[in-house]
Protein backbone atom coordinates (compact mmCIF):
# COMPACT_ATOMS: atom_id res chain seq x y z
CA UNK A 1 0.00 0.00 0.00
CA UNK A 2 1.48 3.31 -1.08
CA UNK A 3 1.44 6.03 1.52
CA UNK A 4 1.24 9.54 0.14
CA UNK A 5 2.97 12.22 2.18
CA UNK A 6 1.85 15.67 1.09
CA UNK A 7 3.76 18.92 1.16
CA UNK A 8 1.27 20.12 3.78
CA UNK A 9 2.18 17.20 6.03
CA UNK A 10 5.87 18.02 5.73
CA UNK A 11 5.17 21.71 6.44
CA UNK A 12 3.11 20.78 9.50
CA UNK A 13 5.77 18.43 10.88
CA UNK A 14 8.38 21.12 10.24
CA UNK A 15 6.32 23.62 12.23
CA UNK A 16 5.85 21.15 15.09
CA UNK A 17 9.57 20.36 15.16
CA UNK A 18 10.44 24.08 14.77
CA UNK A 19 12.55 23.31 11.70
CA UNK A 20 13.15 25.46 8.67
CA UNK A 21 13.55 23.00 5.82
CA UNK A 22 14.81 23.79 2.34
CA UNK A 23 12.90 22.40 -0.65
CA UNK A 24 15.56 19.71 -1.01
CA UNK A 25 15.21 18.72 2.66
CA UNK A 26 11.42 18.66 2.36
CA UNK A 27 11.62 16.25 -0.57
CA UNK A 28 14.04 14.02 1.35
CA UNK A 29 11.76 14.12 4.40
CA UNK A 30 8.79 13.06 2.23
CA UNK A 31 10.76 10.08 0.94
CA UNK A 32 11.94 9.15 4.45
CA UNK A 33 8.44 9.37 5.92
CA UNK A 34 7.00 7.32 3.06
CA UNK A 35 9.67 4.65 3.65
CA UNK A 36 8.84 4.54 7.38
CA UNK A 37 5.12 4.16 6.70
CA UNK A 38 5.79 1.43 4.10
CA UNK A 39 7.87 -0.43 6.68
CA UNK A 40 5.07 -0.16 9.24
CA UNK A 41 2.65 -1.56 6.66
CA UNK A 42 5.02 -4.50 6.16
CA UNK A 43 5.04 -5.11 9.92
CA UNK A 44 1.23 -5.27 9.86
CA UNK A 45 1.50 -8.28 7.54
CA UNK A 46 3.18 -10.39 10.24
CA UNK A 47 1.14 -13.17 11.83
CA UNK A 48 0.99 -12.30 15.52
CA UNK A 49 -1.77 -14.73 16.43
CA UNK A 50 -1.04 -16.22 19.84
CA UNK A 51 1.84 -13.84 20.57
CA UNK A 52 1.50 -12.22 23.96
CA UNK A 53 1.97 -8.43 23.91
CA UNK A 54 5.08 -7.10 25.68
CA UNK A 55 5.58 -3.94 27.66
CA UNK A 56 9.32 -4.68 28.12
CA UNK A 57 11.80 -6.80 26.22
CA UNK A 58 13.22 -8.20 29.44
CA UNK A 59 11.15 -9.70 32.26
CA UNK A 60 10.29 -7.12 34.90
CA UNK A 61 10.12 -8.31 38.48
CA UNK A 62 9.49 -6.44 41.68
CA UNK A 63 12.88 -6.05 43.33
CA UNK A 64 11.56 -4.84 46.66
CA UNK A 65 11.85 -7.06 49.69
CA UNK A 66 9.00 -7.94 51.98
CA UNK A 67 8.32 -5.29 54.60
CA UNK A 68 8.91 -7.35 57.72
CA UNK A 69 9.25 -5.67 61.11
CA UNK A 70 12.44 -6.96 62.71
CA UNK A 71 12.62 -4.76 65.79
CA UNK A 72 10.09 -4.13 68.47
CA UNK A 73 8.94 -0.96 70.18
CA UNK A 74 11.97 -0.33 72.38
CA UNK A 75 11.19 3.30 73.15
CA UNK A 76 12.64 3.23 76.67
CA UNK A 77 16.07 2.03 75.55
CA UNK A 78 16.12 4.41 72.59
CA UNK A 79 15.26 7.38 74.78
CA UNK A 80 18.18 6.52 77.07
CA UNK A 81 20.39 8.01 74.31
CA UNK A 82 18.40 11.24 74.12
CA UNK A 83 20.05 14.30 75.68
CA UNK A 84 16.56 15.54 76.55
CA UNK A 85 13.14 13.92 76.40
CA UNK A 86 9.56 14.98 76.96
CA UNK A 87 6.41 12.84 77.04
CA UNK A 88 8.19 9.76 75.68
CA UNK A 89 9.81 11.60 72.70
CA UNK A 90 13.07 13.30 71.85
CA UNK A 91 13.04 16.95 72.84
CA UNK A 92 14.97 19.18 70.44
CA UNK A 93 15.64 22.91 70.39
CA UNK A 94 13.04 25.07 68.71
CA UNK A 95 14.12 25.84 65.12
CA UNK A 96 11.27 28.07 63.91
CA UNK A 97 10.07 31.20 65.65
Protein Blocks (a to p, Z undefined) as FASTA:
>chain_A
ZZdddfklmmmmmmmnopacdfklmmmmmmmmmmmmmmmmmmmmpccehiacdfbfbdcd
dfbdcdddfbdcfkkmmmmmpmbdcehiacdddfbZZ
